[in-house]
Amino acid sequence: MPGRQELPSTLERSAEEAQRTWIKAHDSAVEQYGEGERAHRVAFGALKHTHEKVGDHWERKEGGRKAPSDPRSARPRQQGGRSGEGVDERASKEHLYDLAKRLGVEGRSRMSKAELLDAVRKENRSKTRSARSG
């Protein structure tokens, strides 16, 4: 099934550029591996190289940077790794603080970079859940 019809809800709420990146990677993966979970993982892996999840949608990374966001997107599939859930773990603490501020994270001024990463991930999940139910 073409990527446009498989587009996840978080990407439906994202910019056209993010949608195109995901669709192109998805359709290419479907040709190589067939339809299914693997095609979706490949598409999200490609998306995470240029975009990060902010609340219930995806945005271009800080400064237009292109690089894997987390250990899982930096490795081949067989090696596994932990997912950053779309949060760019290589972003500066200041950028993460700004994201936390936009998302309304309480206590952000006292948080370390690791705590900001966790707080942004948690708030992203919450905003996505709310967007899907509302």
N, C-alpha and C positions, 0 to 999 in steps of 0.2 A: 504494500500500500504506500503511495507517495507520502513523503514527509509532511506536506501541507495538511493532509488529512489526519496525521498522527500527532500533530503539534500539541505538546503539553500546555496546560492552562497558564503556567507561569510565562511561557513564551508567547502566548496569545496576547498577554498584557505587556509585552516587551517591544522594543523598537524593531523595525523591519530588518535592520542589519543583523540583529541577534537571531531573528527568525530565519533569515537566509542562511546564516552559518549552520544552524542546527539542521535545516532541511537538506542542504547540500551534503553534509556529513552523513545524515541518516540515509538518504537515497543511495549514496555511494556504498555504505555499509550493507544495505539491503541487497545490492547487486553482488557483493562479495560473500556475505554470510547468510543471507536470507532474512526474512522479516522476523522480528521478535526482540527480546530483551537486549541481546548483544548489539543490535543496530541502534537501540536507544542509548546504551552505554557509550558507544563510539561517538554518537552525535553530541551527547553531553560532554564527553572528554574534549572534543574539538571546541565546543562552545566555551569551556572553562579556560581555554588558552587566550581568549580575547575579551571575555565578559565575566562579570561576577553577579551573584544574586543579591539583590537589594530589596528586602521585603518580599513582595509577591511577584517580582519581575526581574529581568536581567538587564544590566547596564554595562557599557564599555568600561574596561578597567581603568584605574587611575593613570592618567597621563597617556592613555592609549597603549600601555605596555602589553606585550605579547609573551606569555610564558605560562607554564602549568600553574594552576592555583593551589594544588595540594599534592601530597605524595602519590595518591592513586592516579591522578591525571598525568603525572610525570613518568610513570612506569608502564611497561607492557602489561597487558591484561593478566597474564599468568603470574606475575609477581605480586599482585594485590596491593595492599596499602590502605591507609585510612583516607576517607573522603572528607574534604573540607565543606561539603554540602553547598558548594557554589561560592563560598566566601574565599576571597583571595588572601591566602595565608602569607603571601610575600608582600602584601601592601604595607605601607608605613603605619606606625601607631597613630599618627595624626589622621591619616585617611580613615582608619578603622574608628577612631573617635568621632570623626565627622559623620560616618555612616550610623554609628550608635546614636548620635544626636538626632539625625534625620528620622531614625526609627523610634525615637522616644525611650531609649534605654535609660533607666534610672541608675544613678551612682556611677556613671561612666567616667567621671573625672578622677575617681580613685582607683580605676582598674588598670591592670597591667595589659600588655599586648595580648597575652594568652586569654585573659579574662574578657577582653573586648571581642576577640574572635568567638569565644563561646557565647557571649551575650548576643552578638549579631546573628550567629547561627540560630539561636533560640528564637529571637524576634522574627527572623526570616520564616521559620517554620510556623510561627503563630500568625503572621500576616498572610502567608499562603493558605493556611487552614481557614482563616476568616474569609478570604477572597473566594475560596471554593464553595463555602457554605452560604455565602451571601450573594 
